[in-house]
Amino acid sequence: MAKRDYYEILGVDRKSSEDVIKKAYRKYAMQHHPDRNKDNPEAEELFKEGAEAAEVLMDAKKRQAYDQFGHDGMSAQFRGGGFQWSDFSHAGDFQDIFSNLDEIFGGGIFGDLFGGGGGGRGGRRANRGEDLKVAVSLTLEEIAEGVQKTLKLSRLEGCDTCDGSGAKAGSKPTSCDVCGGQGQVRQATRSLFGQFVNVTTCPQCGGNGQVIRDRCPKCDGQGRQKKQVSVSVNIPAGVAEGNYIPLRGQGNAGPNSGPAGDCLVFIEEAEHESFERHGNDIVYDLPISFTQAALGDDIEVPTLTGRVSMKIPAGTQSGRVFRLRGKGMPEVNGYGTGDQLVRVVVWTPTKLSKKAEELFRELAESESGKAPEGGKGFFDRVKEVLGG
């Protein structure tokens, strides 16, 4: 079945601002949430469809790709770092599907829709821990080859005194007497249109279904404490500035033994003293002397993977660009490699010896039609003077 237009799904036009899209999605999500439409077997698919549309339209890069290429822009070949896109076709848990959208909307909307968190629908929830964000700076050489990095994180982990329960030793959490352990409070109201049931998070237990009477003194009943840990991340070759790699379950532990959030590793490119990156191509400025430009030469040129030999033909002009095929950046999670573009910059001496000045004057005379002085060739003598 062909996918529907994302703008059509949310009922907004293509010029709508992020605030308008956010408001439209809130309305859509409330309307099609499966808990509110238990008799409608299509509600879950409609809800996922709306979430997919919101995730794309609330992200500037994804929205630009969608506006330009449509649904094809969401395929792997357009992703430019495919690991940061959600896959809605294999999503089994609502909390995983909408974790990114919770960040976009500032948190709270999906907590409210799901009865306050990520547990099963219609029962008590387990508070999911917060996501962590960390930046890692990579050189172009590391990006070209791919690299493994060890990151030091300060995160919340389960309290080792109460084993994450939050309860003081010798005690344990008890069932909430307000919601009966369900984590939700249901209130039925009648109107001319029938009976409506409003489901809200229990105000006493916060949706956990349990309350702690005697709190653990070390974690004050939260069930978690700050710790320093080391985490390894494998970074594939070809990543770019702004891409991120999600490390599932490596974020903060949830309160009271709740599931851990994720750690999002954002890529930063360190400035290189010799190379500039343009997509998958690498640009290098090669300074050469006047004699090398005029007479030609074989020169060793640095690349991201080592030095290679390159021929400079006679008569090369400053600004000419040579292409070294396959010496650029590999395509991330794909096939193909960019090129290295070598831009020639002819070096002009700022100070001349007396002999060098005489030779240049001789060149000027030869260019004006006057016969050059006999003896050794003119360019041979220029090379001797300039060390070419």
C-alpha positions as CSV (number, residue, x, y, z in Angstrom):
1,M,0.0,0.0,0.0
2,A,1.3,3.4,-1.0
3,K,2.2,5.7,1.9
4,R,0.1,8.8,2.4
5,D,1.5,12.2,2.3
6,Y,2.9,13.3,5.7
7,Y,1.4,16.7,5.5
8,E,-2.0,15.2,4.6
9,I,-1.8,12.9,7.6
10,L,-1.4,15.7,10.0
11,G,-3.7,18.1,8.1
12,V,-1.1,20.8,7.6
13,D,0.3,22.5,4.5
14,R,3.9,22.5,3.3
15,K,4.6,26.0,4.6
16,S,3.5,25.2,8.2
17,S,5.9,26.1,11.0
18,E,7.2,23.6,13.6
19,D,4.8,25.0,16.2
20,V,1.8,24.4,13.8
21,I,3.0,20.8,13.1
22,K,3.6,20.2,16.8
23,K,0.1,21.3,17.6
24,A,-1.4,19.3,14.8
25,Y,0.3,16.2,15.9
26,R,-0.8,16.6,19.5
27,K,-4.3,16.7,18.3
28,Y,-3.8,13.7,16.0
29,A,-2.1,11.6,18.7
30,M,-4.9,12.2,21.2
31,Q,-7.5,11.3,18.5
32,H,-5.9,8.0,17.4
33,H,-4.2,6.7,20.5
34,P,-5.0,3.0,20.8
35,D,-6.0,3.3,24.4
36,R,-8.7,5.7,23.4
37,N,-9.8,3.5,20.4
38,K,-9.8,-0.1,21.7
39,D,-12.6,-1.1,19.5
40,N,-10.8,0.2,16.4
41,P,-8.2,-2.3,15.1
42,E,-6.7,0.3,12.8
43,A,-6.0,2.8,15.6
44,E,-2.5,1.5,16.3
45,E,-1.5,1.8,12.6
46,L,-2.9,5.2,12.3
47,F,-1.1,6.3,15.5
48,K,2.2,5.0,14.1
49,E,1.6,6.7,10.8
50,G,1.1,10.0,12.5
51,A,4.2,9.6,14.6
52,E,6.2,8.8,11.5
53,A,4.9,11.9,9.8
54,A,5.7,14.0,12.9
55,E,9.2,12.7,13.3
56,V,10.1,13.6,9.7
57,L,8.4,17.0,9.6
58,M,9.8,18.1,13.0
59,D,13.3,17.4,11.8
60,A,14.7,20.1,9.5
61,K,17.1,17.7,7.6
62,K,14.5,15.0,7.2
63,R,11.8,17.4,6.2
64,Q,14.1,18.9,3.5
65,A,14.8,15.5,2.1
66,Y,11.1,14.6,2.1
67,D,10.1,17.9,0.5
68,Q,12.7,17.3,-2.3
69,F,12.4,13.5,-2.9
70,G,9.1,12.5,-1.2
71,H,9.0,9.1,0.5
72,D,12.1,8.1,-1.6
73,G,14.0,10.6,0.5
74,M,13.4,8.4,3.5
75,S,15.1,5.3,2.0
76,A,18.6,4.2,3.0
77,Q,20.3,5.7,0.0
78,F,19.2,9.2,1.1
79,R,19.9,8.9,4.8
80,G,23.5,10.2,4.9
81,G,24.1,8.4,8.2
82,G,21.3,5.9,8.2
83,F,21.7,4.9,11.8
84,Q,19.8,7.9,13.1
85,W,16.5,7.2,11.4
86,S,13.6,5.3,13.0
87,D,12.3,2.2,11.4
88,F,8.5,2.1,11.9
89,S,8.0,-1.1,10.0
90,H,9.6,-3.2,12.7
91,A,8.6,-1.2,15.7
92,G,7.2,-3.3,18.4
93,D,7.2,-1.1,21.5
94,F,5.6,2.4,21.6
95,Q,8.3,3.7,23.9
96,D,11.1,2.9,21.5
97,I,9.1,4.3,18.5
98,F,8.4,7.7,20.1
99,S,11.5,8.3,22.2
100,N,12.8,10.8,19.6
101,L,9.5,12.5,19.4
102,D,9.4,13.0,23.1
103,E,12.6,15.0,22.8
104,I,11.1,17.1,20.0
105,F,8.0,17.9,21.9
106,G,9.9,18.7,25.1
107,G,8.7,15.5,26.9
108,G,5.4,14.9,28.6
109,I,3.1,14.4,25.6
110,F,3.9,10.7,25.2
111,G,4.1,10.2,28.9
112,D,0.5,11.5,29.2
113,L,-0.7,9.5,26.3
114,F,0.8,6.3,27.7
115,G,-0.4,6.9,31.2
116,G,2.8,8.6,32.1
117,G,5.5,6.4,30.7
118,G,6.7,3.3,28.8
119,G,5.2,0.3,30.5
120,G,2.4,-1.8,29.0
121,R,-0.9,-0.1,28.0
122,G,-3.6,-0.1,30.6
123,G,-1.3,-1.0,33.5
124,R,1.3,0.5,35.7
125,R,4.3,2.0,34.0
126,A,8.0,1.8,34.6
127,N,9.6,5.2,34.4
128,R,12.2,5.2,31.6
129,G,15.5,6.9,32.4
130,E,16.6,10.1,30.6
131,D,18.7,9.9,27.5
132,L,22.3,11.2,27.6
133,K,23.9,13.2,24.8
134,V,27.6,13.2,24.3
135,A,29.8,14.7,21.5
136,V,32.9,12.9,20.1
137,S,35.4,14.8,18.0
138,L,37.0,12.9,15.2
139,T,39.8,13.7,12.7
140,L,39.2,13.2,9.0
141,E,41.6,10.3,9.1
142,E,39.6,8.5,11.8
143,I,36.4,9.2,9.8
144,A,37.9,7.8,6.7
145,E,38.9,4.5,8.4
146,G,36.2,4.1,11.0
147,V,37.2,4.0,14.6
148,Q,36.3,2.6,18.0
149,K,36.1,5.2,20.9
150,T,35.8,4.7,24.6
151,L,33.6,7.4,26.2
152,K,33.6,8.3,29.9
153,L,30.0,9.0,31.1
154,S,28.5,10.3,34.3
155,R,25.1,8.7,34.5
156,L,22.6,7.5,37.0
157,E,22.7,3.7,37.7
158,G,20.7,1.5,40.0
159,C,21.4,2.1,43.7
160,D,23.7,-0.6,45.1
161,T,22.2,-0.2,48.6
162,C,18.5,-0.9,47.8
163,D,19.1,-2.7,44.4
164,G,17.2,0.0,42.6
165,S,13.9,-0.4,44.6
166,G,14.3,2.9,46.4
167,A,13.1,1.2,49.6
168,K,15.1,1.1,52.9
169,A,16.7,-2.2,53.8
170,G,14.2,-4.5,55.4
171,S,11.3,-2.9,53.7
172,K,9.8,-2.9,50.2
173,P,7.4,-0.8,48.1
174,T,3.7,-1.3,48.7
175,S,0.8,-1.2,46.3
176,C,-0.6,2.3,45.8
177,D,-3.9,2.6,47.6
178,V,-5.2,5.3,45.3
179,C,-4.9,3.5,42.0
180,G,-4.8,-0.1,43.4
181,G,-1.4,-0.7,41.8
182,Q,-2.6,0.2,38.3
183,G,-0.6,3.4,38.0
184,Q,-3.7,5.1,36.5
185,V,-6.8,6.8,37.7
186,R,-10.0,6.4,35.6
187,Q,-12.8,8.9,35.9
188,A,-16.1,8.3,34.1
189,T,-18.4,11.2,33.1
190,R,-21.7,11.2,31.4
191,S,-23.0,13.7,28.8
192,L,-25.6,13.9,26.1
193,F,-23.2,12.0,23.8
194,G,-22.7,9.1,26.2
195,Q,-20.2,8.1,28.8
196,F,-16.5,9.2,28.6
197,V,-13.7,7.7,30.5
198,N,-10.7,10.0,31.3
199,V,-7.5,8.1,32.2
200,T,-4.8,10.0,34.0
201,T,-1.5,9.2,35.8
202,C,-2.0,8.4,39.4
203,P,-1.1,11.6,41.4
204,Q,0.2,9.6,44.4
205,C,2.5,7.0,42.9
206,G,3.4,8.9,39.7
207,G,2.3,5.9,37.6
208,N,4.5,3.3,39.3
209,G,1.6,1.5,40.9
210,Q,3.7,1.3,44.1
211,V,4.7,3.8,46.8
212,I,7.7,3.7,49.1
213,R,6.9,4.2,52.7
214,D,10.5,3.9,54.0
215,R,13.0,5.4,51.6
216,C,16.5,4.3,51.1
217,P,18.8,6.8,52.8
218,K,21.5,6.6,50.1
219,C,19.3,7.4,47.0
220,D,16.3,9.0,48.8
221,G,13.9,6.6,47.4
222,Q,14.9,7.2,43.7
223,G,16.5,3.8,43.3
224,R,19.5,5.2,41.5
225,Q,22.8,7.0,42.1
226,K,25.4,8.9,40.0
227,K,28.3,6.8,38.8
228,Q,31.3,7.2,36.3
229,V,31.4,4.6,33.6
230,S,33.2,3.8,30.4
231,V,31.3,2.9,27.2
232,S,32.7,1.8,23.9
233,V,31.2,2.9,20.6
234,N,32.1,1.7,17.1
235,I,31.9,4.6,14.6
236,P,31.6,3.5,11.0
237,A,33.7,5.1,8.3
238,G,32.2,8.0,6.4
239,V,30.1,9.6,9.2
240,A,29.6,13.4,9.1
241,E,29.2,16.3,11.4
242,G,25.8,16.2,13.1
243,N,25.2,12.4,12.6
244,Y,24.6,10.5,15.8
245,I,24.8,6.9,17.0
246,P,22.3,5.7,19.6
247,L,23.6,3.4,22.2
248,R,20.5,1.7,23.5
249,G,20.1,1.3,27.2
250,Q,23.3,3.3,28.0
251,G,21.6,6.4,29.3
252,N,20.3,7.0,32.9
253,A,18.6,4.2,34.7
254,G,14.9,4.8,35.3
255,P,13.7,5.6,38.8
256,N,12.7,2.6,40.9
257,S,14.2,0.0,38.6
258,G,12.8,1.5,35.5
259,P,14.4,0.8,32.1
260,A,17.4,2.9,31.1
261,G,17.4,5.6,28.5
262,D,19.8,5.8,25.6
263,C,23.1,7.5,25.0
264,L,23.2,9.6,21.8
265,V,26.8,10.0,20.5
266,F,26.9,13.0,18.3
267,I,29.7,13.3,15.7
268,E,31.9,16.4,15.4
269,E,34.6,16.8,12.8
270,A,37.9,18.3,14.1
271,E,39.4,21.0,11.8
272,H,42.2,19.7,9.7
273,E,45.3,21.6,8.9
274,S,45.6,20.4,5.3
275,F,42.3,19.0,4.1
276,E,38.7,20.4,3.7
277,R,35.8,18.0,3.4
278,H,33.0,18.7,0.9
279,G,30.5,15.8,1.2
280,N,32.6,12.7,0.4
281,D,35.2,14.7,-1.5
282,I,38.4,16.0,0.1
283,V,40.0,19.2,-1.1
284,Y,43.8,19.8,-0.7
285,D,45.7,22.9,-1.7
286,L,49.1,22.0,-3.2
287,P,51.7,24.7,-3.3
288,I,54.2,24.4,-6.1
289,S,57.0,26.7,-7.4
290,F,57.0,28.7,-10.5
291,T,59.5,26.3,-12.2
292,Q,57.4,23.3,-11.3
293,A,54.3,24.9,-12.8
294,A,56.2,26.0,-16.0
295,L,58.2,22.8,-16.5
296,G,56.1,20.2,-14.9
297,D,57.1,17.7,-12.1
298,D,56.2,14.5,-10.3
299,I,55.1,15.4,-6.8
300,E,54.1,13.3,-3.7
301,V,50.7,14.4,-2.4
302,P,49.3,13.6,1.1
303,T,45.9,11.8,1.2
304,L,43.8,10.6,4.1
305,T,45.3,7.1,3.8
306,G,49.0,8.0,2.9
307,R,51.0,9.8,0.2
308,V,50.6,9.2,-3.5
309,S,52.5,10.4,-6.5
310,M,50.9,12.9,-8.9
311,K,52.2,14.3,-12.2
312,I,52.1,18.1,-12.7
313,P,52.1,18.7,-16.4
314,A,54.2,21.6,-17.9
315,G,52.3,24.9,-18.1
316,T,50.0,24.2,-15.2
317,Q,48.2,27.4,-14.1
318,S,47.5,28.4,-10.5
319,G,44.0,27.3,-9.5
320,R,43.9,24.2,-11.7
321,V,42.2,21.2,-10.0
322,F,43.4,17.6,-10.3
323,R,41.2,14.7,-9.3
324,L,42.5,11.7,-7.4
325,R,39.8,9.0,-7.9
326,G,38.8,7.1,-4.8
327,K,41.0,9.0,-2.4
328,G,38.2,10.8,-0.6
329,M,35.7,9.8,2.1
330,P,33.8,6.4,1.9
331,E,30.0,6.5,1.8
332,V,28.7,5.7,5.3
333,N,27.1,2.3,5.6
334,G,27.2,2.0,1.8
335,Y,29.2,1.6,-1.3
336,G,31.6,4.0,-3.1
337,T,34.2,6.5,-2.1
338,G,34.6,10.1,-2.9
339,D,37.6,11.7,-4.6
340,Q,40.4,14.0,-3.5
341,L,40.6,17.3,-5.4
342,V,44.1,18.7,-5.5
343,R,44.0,22.5,-6.2
344,V,47.3,23.9,-7.4
345,V,48.6,27.1,-5.9
346,V,51.6,28.5,-7.6
347,W,54.0,30.0,-5.1
348,T,55.4,33.4,-6.0
349,P,58.6,34.5,-4.3
350,T,58.3,37.7,-2.2
351,K,62.1,38.4,-2.2
352,L,64.5,37.8,-5.1
353,S,68.3,37.6,-5.1
354,K,70.1,39.8,-7.6
355,K,70.7,36.8,-9.9
356,A,67.1,35.7,-9.7
357,E,65.9,39.2,-10.5
358,E,68.1,39.3,-13.6
359,L,66.7,36.0,-14.8
360,F,63.1,37.2,-14.4
361,R,64.0,40.4,-16.3
362,E,65.5,38.2,-19.0
363,L,62.2,36.3,-19.1
364,A,60.3,39.5,-19.4
365,E,62.5,40.4,-22.4
366,S,62.0,37.1,-24.0
367,E,58.2,37.4,-23.6
368,S,58.4,40.8,-25.3
369,G,60.1,39.3,-28.3
370,K,63.8,40.1,-27.5
371,A,66.2,37.3,-28.0
372,P,67.4,35.7,-24.7
373,E,71.0,35.6,-23.7
374,G,72.9,32.6,-25.1
375,G,74.5,29.8,-23.2
376,K,72.6,27.6,-20.7
377,G,68.9,27.4,-21.2
378,F,66.9,30.1,-19.4
379,F,64.6,27.7,-17.4
380,D,67.6,25.6,-16.4
381,R,69.1,28.7,-14.9
382,V,65.8,29.7,-13.2
383,K,65.6,26.3,-11.6
384,E,69.2,26.6,-10.3
385,V,68.5,30.0,-8.8
386,L,65.1,29.2,-7.3
387,G,66.0,25.7,-6.3
388,G,63.3,24.2,-8.4
